[in-house]
Amino acid sequence: MGDRIASIRKAVVDGKHAEIETMVQEAIDDKTDLDILINEALIGAMDIVGKRFAANEIFVPEMIVSAATMKKGLALIKPLLTGNGPQSKGAILIGTVKGDIHDIGKNLVTMMLEGAGFNVLGLGVDLSVEKLISKVEELKPDILALSALLTTAMPEMEKVVRALENRGLRDSVKVMVGGAPVDSRFADKIGADGYAKDAGEAVQLAKKLLHLT
């Protein structure tokens, strides 16, 4: 079984999207443990991809192909999972704040977080403070991830943090921020729990915030 897991992991890392479904289906047909198939093959592959991206060994196009390959494999497994299947590492809401409609970076972060085993719900772009707060109240995520590519939208991030405090929600959710004009000093200034400069760092930050590393 070890060779099969290693082969599937390599296929994801290499972005072999045309082959992954056949490989995963064969593993399923041979009664490979689904927990091992997800965590060691698929998620394990994305851990490797994230590290290579962080080391500048691969770039955004390669990472996107690997993430898409992983999702094709995972789509075959999800219908087979029962209540006893692998548990999510945590729930994350992600969106672009009001005044900004950029979503390419946010979507890449979403793919990488999903690849790392998190349950991620994308809320879209140009999100008002009230919309974000209501979703936190409704869904009770572990992390709220906010994105902005425009400097003019950055103040909205602070408004969200203040609104969480005013509604008594701040202690129940971690806030992580990102986007081209954002940095760690800004994150500290507005009271966010952390800043990630790219998708690979976002995964590591999420794990750190939820004490998974």
C-alpha positions as CSV (number, residue, x, y, z in Angstrom):
1,M,0.0,0.0,0.0
2,G,2.9,2.3,0.7
3,D,4.0,2.4,-2.9
4,R,0.4,3.2,-4.1
5,I,0.2,6.1,-1.6
6,A,3.5,7.4,-2.7
7,S,2.5,7.2,-6.3
8,I,-0.7,9.2,-5.8
9,R,1.2,11.7,-3.7
10,K,3.7,12.2,-6.5
11,A,1.0,12.5,-9.1
12,V,-0.6,15.4,-7.1
13,V,2.8,17.1,-6.6
14,D,3.5,16.7,-10.3
15,G,0.0,18.0,-11.3
16,K,-1.0,14.8,-13.2
17,H,-4.6,15.7,-13.3
18,A,-5.4,13.4,-16.2
19,E,-4.2,10.4,-14.3
20,I,-5.3,11.1,-10.7
21,E,-8.9,9.9,-10.9
22,T,-7.9,6.5,-12.2
23,M,-5.2,6.1,-9.6
24,V,-7.5,7.1,-6.7
25,Q,-10.3,4.9,-8.0
26,E,-8.0,1.9,-8.1
27,A,-7.0,2.6,-4.6
28,I,-10.6,2.8,-3.5
29,D,-11.5,-0.4,-5.3
30,D,-8.7,-2.2,-3.5
31,K,-10.1,-1.1,-0.2
32,T,-7.3,1.3,0.7
33,D,-8.0,3.0,4.0
34,L,-9.7,6.3,3.1
35,D,-8.1,8.2,6.0
36,I,-4.6,7.2,4.8
37,L,-5.6,8.0,1.2
38,I,-6.7,11.5,2.1
39,N,-4.1,12.5,4.7
40,E,-1.0,10.8,3.5
41,A,-1.5,10.9,-0.3
42,L,-3.6,13.9,-1.1
43,I,-3.1,16.3,1.8
44,G,0.5,15.0,2.2
45,A,1.1,16.0,-1.4
46,M,-0.2,19.5,-0.8
47,D,2.1,19.9,2.2
48,I,5.0,19.2,-0.2
49,V,3.7,21.6,-2.7
50,G,3.3,24.3,-0.1
51,K,6.9,23.9,1.1
52,R,8.2,24.0,-2.5
53,F,6.2,27.1,-3.2
54,A,7.6,28.8,0.0
55,A,11.1,27.8,-1.2
56,N,10.5,29.3,-4.6
57,E,11.1,25.9,-6.2
58,I,7.7,26.1,-7.9
59,F,5.4,29.1,-8.7
60,V,1.7,29.9,-8.8
61,P,0.8,28.0,-12.0
62,E,2.3,24.8,-10.7
63,M,0.6,25.2,-7.4
64,I,-2.8,25.7,-9.0
65,V,-2.4,22.6,-11.1
66,S,-1.5,20.5,-8.1
67,A,-4.4,21.9,-6.1
68,A,-6.8,21.1,-8.9
69,T,-5.4,17.6,-9.2
70,M,-5.8,17.0,-5.5
71,K,-9.5,18.2,-5.6
72,K,-10.2,15.7,-8.4
73,G,-8.9,12.9,-6.3
74,L,-10.7,14.1,-3.2
75,A,-14.0,14.4,-5.1
76,L,-14.0,10.6,-5.6
77,I,-13.5,9.9,-1.9
78,K,-15.9,12.4,-0.3
79,P,-19.1,10.5,-1.2
80,L,-17.7,7.4,0.5
81,L,-16.9,9.1,3.9
82,T,-19.1,8.4,6.9
83,G,-19.3,10.1,10.2
84,N,-16.3,8.2,11.2
85,G,-14.2,9.6,8.4
86,P,-11.3,12.0,8.6
87,Q,-12.2,15.2,10.5
88,S,-11.6,18.7,9.2
89,K,-8.7,20.5,10.7
90,G,-10.9,23.5,11.3
91,A,-13.5,25.7,9.6
92,I,-12.4,28.9,7.8
93,L,-14.5,31.7,6.3
94,I,-12.6,33.7,3.7
95,G,-13.5,36.8,1.7
96,T,-12.4,40.1,0.2
97,V,-13.5,43.1,2.2
98,K,-15.8,45.9,1.0
99,G,-14.4,48.2,-1.7
100,D,-12.3,45.5,-3.3
101,I,-13.4,42.9,-5.9
102,H,-10.1,41.1,-6.4
103,D,-10.2,37.4,-5.8
104,I,-7.4,35.6,-7.6
105,G,-5.1,35.5,-4.5
106,K,-8.0,34.7,-2.2
107,N,-9.0,31.8,-4.4
108,L,-5.5,30.4,-4.4
109,V,-5.4,30.6,-0.6
110,T,-8.7,28.8,-0.5
111,M,-7.4,25.9,-2.7
112,M,-4.3,25.6,-0.5
113,L,-6.3,25.6,2.7
114,E,-8.6,23.0,1.4
115,G,-5.7,21.0,0.2
116,A,-4.3,21.1,3.8
117,G,-7.5,19.6,5.2
118,F,-9.5,22.7,6.3
119,N,-13.2,23.2,5.6
120,V,-13.2,26.5,3.7
121,L,-16.2,28.6,2.8
122,G,-15.6,31.4,0.4
123,L,-17.9,34.4,1.0
124,G,-17.0,36.3,-2.2
125,V,-15.8,39.9,-2.7
126,D,-16.8,43.4,-1.7
127,L,-18.2,42.1,1.6
128,S,-19.6,44.6,4.1
129,V,-18.7,44.4,7.7
130,E,-22.3,43.4,8.6
131,K,-22.2,40.6,6.1
132,L,-19.0,39.2,7.5
133,I,-20.1,39.5,11.1
134,S,-23.5,37.8,10.4
135,K,-21.7,34.9,8.8
136,V,-19.4,34.5,11.8
137,E,-22.4,34.5,14.1
138,E,-24.2,32.0,11.9
139,L,-21.4,29.6,11.0
140,K,-19.1,30.0,14.0
141,P,-15.8,29.4,12.1
142,D,-12.5,28.8,13.8
143,I,-10.8,31.4,11.5
144,L,-12.0,34.4,9.5
145,A,-9.6,35.2,6.7
146,L,-9.8,38.7,5.1
147,S,-8.2,39.7,1.8
148,A,-7.6,43.1,0.2
149,L,-5.5,44.1,-2.8
150,L,-6.4,47.8,-2.7
151,T,-4.9,50.1,0.0
152,T,-8.3,52.0,0.1
153,A,-10.0,48.8,1.3
154,M,-7.6,48.1,4.1
155,P,-9.5,50.1,6.7
156,E,-12.4,47.7,6.3
157,M,-10.3,45.0,7.9
158,E,-9.9,47.0,11.1
159,K,-13.7,47.7,11.0
160,V,-14.3,44.0,10.9
161,V,-12.1,43.4,13.9
162,R,-13.7,46.2,15.9
163,A,-17.2,44.9,15.0
164,L,-16.2,41.4,16.2
165,E,-15.1,42.9,19.5
166,N,-18.3,45.0,19.8
167,R,-20.5,41.9,19.2
168,G,-18.6,39.8,21.7
169,L,-17.3,37.5,19.0
170,R,-13.6,38.3,19.0
171,D,-12.5,35.6,21.5
172,S,-14.3,32.9,19.5
173,V,-12.7,33.4,16.1
174,K,-9.1,34.0,14.9
175,V,-8.6,36.6,12.3
176,M,-6.0,36.3,9.6
177,V,-5.3,38.9,6.9
178,G,-3.5,39.1,3.6
179,G,-3.1,40.8,0.3
180,A,-0.5,42.8,-1.5
181,P,-0.6,46.0,0.5
182,V,-1.0,44.2,3.9
183,D,1.9,43.4,6.2
184,S,2.5,42.1,9.7
185,R,2.7,45.6,11.2
186,F,-0.7,46.4,9.8
187,A,-2.1,43.1,11.1
188,D,-0.7,43.9,14.6
189,K,-2.0,47.5,14.4
190,I,-5.6,46.4,13.7
191,G,-5.6,43.6,16.2
192,A,-5.6,40.6,13.8
193,D,-4.1,37.3,14.9
194,G,-1.8,37.0,12.0
195,Y,-0.7,37.9,8.5
196,A,0.2,35.7,5.6
197,K,2.0,37.0,2.5
198,D,1.0,34.1,0.2
199,A,-1.0,30.9,0.1
200,G,1.7,28.7,1.5
201,E,2.1,31.0,4.5
202,A,-1.6,31.1,5.0
203,V,-1.7,27.3,5.5
204,Q,1.1,27.5,8.0
205,L,-0.5,30.4,9.8
206,A,-3.9,28.6,10.0
207,K,-2.2,25.6,11.5
208,K,-0.4,27.7,14.0
209,L,-3.5,29.7,15.1
210,L,-5.4,26.4,15.7
211,H,-2.4,24.8,17.4
212,L,-2.0,22.1,14.8
213,T,1.8,22.5,14.5
